[in-house]
Amino acid sequence: MSENVVPSSDELIKRADQLVPLIRSRALSATQNRNLDDEVVEALAEAGMFELRRPLRYGGYETSARGLFDVVSTLSAGDGSTGWNTAVWAIGSWMAAAFPDHVQDEVFATPATRICVVLSPTAVATETDGGLRVNGRWRFMSGARHSHWQIIITMAPAPDGSQWPVAALVPMSELKVEDDWYASGLAATGSVTTVAEDLFVPLERTLPMPAILQGQYATELNADSPVFRTPMIPTGASGFIGVAVGMGRAALDEFLGRLPGRKITFTDYAEQSAAPVTHFQVAEAALKLDEAEFHAHRMVDLLDEKGTAGEPWTLRERMRNRGWLGRLVELVGESVNTLADASGGSSIYTSVPIQRIQRDMQAFTLHGLMHPNTNFELYGRELCGLEPNTMYI
């Protein structure tokens, strides 16, 4: 077996940047087709974008949180849906690496393994010999059509007789797909509904969600890896914040790229760039994006520092991390909206990317774990000395 050569973060960013022209050229058609372009997915695979959170022993890179953020933000500057699905597949690989090692042998036997996941426990499982029998459906399953496995979340019997959410690894071939993804934003993510009908899942391919969220992973071989001993929610956020920041960068670049020669209709301004209101708008948008990147960097740097040191996260740090996440999403959303509002009537054409970026950012903001108000409330509870009202911290 040849030695696994792990590219540096700079090399991965370079590879991602080289993909941006292709990604941009297919963004409009992907939005119209409600799915990522096959050629884009193949190019991502060839560039190693699906190895970011694959364990080293399977040829993966175990990329740092900072490296993951930088790569995803670069891809998302080309198209938010492409960055979103890359982040989904990264956290899918990370979650799979928490399962027993012999289960990982099966999951990662496929080259460029892609594992989709949502965290909603919208299924019911009953115990049966050797495993669980599952029935249910999962909406918003981003990247399902290009995935090999799905991590399903189902309510199942707990040891004390109550019900608790359980994660389970399932081959996509054992699930049905409903083509119901007609969305206003992040439309190219192909976030269809998947369905389990009387699905048997071996017990070895299940792991209680409370254990995952509390860092009680079943793997032994990944236990000493800085990447795989971090808490799940901050780890997942490290990829998704790259999507937001990348879209923010794209909006600013797109606005400034269209600025030369543009006038403000029905005014005396022959150049939009000469108007004071434009100066205020671009300054505000750029500064909010800078502030968002500040929050992003301290989020991923804390992950890397504590992962390398093997230090556990305090409850306060987890709740504060959600607060930073909410502020980042709010800032990028405001930045994109300001630039979109300043883009003029011609920007409503689908050929102009900023209208798609705005819709993608709105869809991003509405996600249950990303919404600023949800995150601010959680952080505010910590500041007020109250316990969290969710296990997703």
ABEGO torsion letter per residue (X at the ends): XBBBBBBBAAAAAAAAAAAAAAAAAAAAAAAAAGBBBAAAAAAAAAAGAAAAABBAAAGBAGBBAAAAAAAAAAAAAABAAAAAAAAAAAAAAAAAAABBAAAAAAAAABBGBBBBBBABBABBBBBBBGEBBBBEBBBGBBGAAABABBBBBBBBBBAAGBBBBBBBBBBAAABBBBBABBBABGAAAGBBBBBBBGBBBBAAABBBAAAAAAGBBABAAAAABAAAABBAAAAAAAAAAAAAAAAAAAAAAAAAAAABGBBBBGBABABAAABAAAAAAAAAAAAAAAAAAAAAAAAAAAAAAAAAAGBBBBAAAAAAAAAAAAAAAAAAAAAAAAAAAAAEAAAABAABAAAAAAAAAAAAAABAAABAAAAAAAAAAAAAGBBBABABX
